[in-house]
């Protein structure tokens, strides 16, 4: 059963890797034909030697993801703390509003964001993409971090207050280290959203050297009217997945700890 689950999970990735190593002619010929034999790195050389090279799109997506994550957490942490400490009708109403905002279909904001980019000159600015991305991620981030603050015993903060720590010091030195696993999980979710977002990046960025990964891959897929570059697209998918795999491997323990924190009360 475990082998089947492993194949189900890794099957698409292995197939993409296999496709990326095939010469272009072998992808449109029957299996077993002479043209289909052998592996090649031609598809990787094609995307890495393009103008601009494919690694530039990875760098652009990394910059946008890092800016979005930092901005989102900088706003979400104090908001989540205040929301958790705010009891009564006001806190409940704010929580319901955040829940509604998290469930709101973002496609309805598409035209408004487009007009905002035109009016404020945000077009073709990578860091400007962090503003709508952070706004879209904030409701979910605040709700996740609010649950993390709720799991902390209030006696810890009371003891820190008796030691003379102000609010900023309590957040930095006492509370945030204790919610590090949920904080890491929230940061990963925000980063993944910005890494995979397509419609806003498509309309806000038009310069080839500033494209993010999803928009660049869409251009590779539509680069020819008569043929589909399956090999180049598969190679781009594999290269684009490597940073995410490394990110998950580095923060695997914190992600799992953040997802399971609060599951057991003792």
PyMOL commands that set and color helices and strands:
alter all, ss='L'
color gray80, all
select helices_A, chain A and resi 2-20+24-28+34-36+42-48+54-85+89-103+106-120+129-150+154-162+167-178+180-196+199-204+208-210+213-221+230-250+252-260
alter helices_A, ss='H'
color red, helices_A
deselect
rebuild
show_as cartoon
